[in-house]
Amino acid sequence: MVYAITEREYGKSLVKLLHVKRDGLVHTIKEFEVATKLKLNSEKDYIEGNNEDIVATDSQKNTVYLLAKRFGVSNPERFALLLARHFLNQYSHVVRAKIEVVTLVRNGTAQVESGLNKLQVLKTTQSAFVNFYRDEFASLPDMEDRIFSTVVKANWTYDTIANVNFDQAFEKVKLAILRGFAGCPDRGVYSPSVQQSMYLIQKDILDQIRQLRDVYMQMPNKHYFSVDLSKFPRVGSKTNDEVFLPVDKPSGMIEATLARNDFRAKM
Ligand SMILES: O=c1[nH]c(=O)c2[nH]c(=O)[nH]c2[nH]1
């Protein structure tokens, strides 16, 4: 063979699900968008056109609804683990099941990756960006006091999932992000750059949740420029730190993964 399939998986994506748990008058709802991705132990479906082992993506979609009905839905991680284990138990020729946030390899341990997205935060003070590299390409002035606004995306992976409370971990991550921006109510927290705010938040998250292996974060730097009102003397003030123009594009994009060193040493 001249060519090799170096990776393969297939499944159903964007499986929308709303689950209502009814405890008398208390109704708890969870809305998910699930993706299932199975890897089979042979490539005959691809290479020979032999479909006999294919668990149809339609069947995978049905499985999402049937397991939700039978076992309920607590949080994304538990539901994904339930589905991943189901696919490996039900079909011996499935070697790997990835369910949106969980990957489970036959004879391996579950790899859980959780995340949050679109958490919008903004600081009106205690944010600066100064002393950056200056050369013939630099035009940005030092900014001692700027608006810092971003929409946070974060993903974190677990080294172990024994005794993990996924809901609590999610709340801890969210709080660490909010605290990392706002700081204490009387003084706030100083941000010399997006990069350092991100690092300090990631460190806080790893300090707090010992079962985590690493945290990835992405923060676009949504720029807001002070509107130039200097040509309007009747406005009465040379400085304007009240009226800003939100700049949609382009935005800075800062990304980093912080991992435990002791874990990296094991790799
Ligand atoms: O926090 C920042 N980091 C940068 O790397 C950068 N670059 C830039 O133009 N503004 C900012 N702000």
The ligand as a Tripos MOL2 file, in Angstrom:
@<TRIPOS>MOLECULE
LIG
   12    13     1     0     0
SMALL
NO_CHARGES

@<TRIPOS>ATOM
      1 O1         -2.3220   43.0520   26.6340 O.2       1 LIG1
      2 C1         -1.8880   43.2590   25.4770 C.ar      1 LIG1
      3 N1         -1.0210   42.3680   24.9390 N.ar      1 LIG1
      4 C2         -0.5000   42.5310   23.6680 C.ar      1 LIG1
      5 O2          0.2970   41.6730   23.2070 O.2       1 LIG1
      6 C3         -0.9020   43.6790   22.9570 C.ar      1 LIG1
      7 N2         -0.6010   44.1420   21.7010 N.ar      1 LIG1
      8 C4         -1.2990   45.3000   21.5350 C.ar      1 LIG1
      9 O3         -1.2760   46.0250   20.4870 O.2       1 LIG1
     10 N3         -2.0390   45.5770   22.6400 N.ar      1 LIG1
     11 C5         -1.8160   44.5810   23.5390 C.ar      1 LIG1
     12 N4         -2.2870   44.3540   24.7870 N.ar      1 LIG1
@<TRIPOS>BOND
     1     1     2 2
     2     2     3 ar
     3     2    12 ar
     4     3     4 ar
     5     4     5 2
     6     4     6 ar
     7     6     7 ar
     8     6    11 ar
     9     7     8 ar
    10     8     9 2
    11     8    10 ar
    12    10    11 ar
    13    11    12 ar
@<TRIPOS>SUBSTRUCTURE
     1 LIG1         1 GROUP 0 **** ****
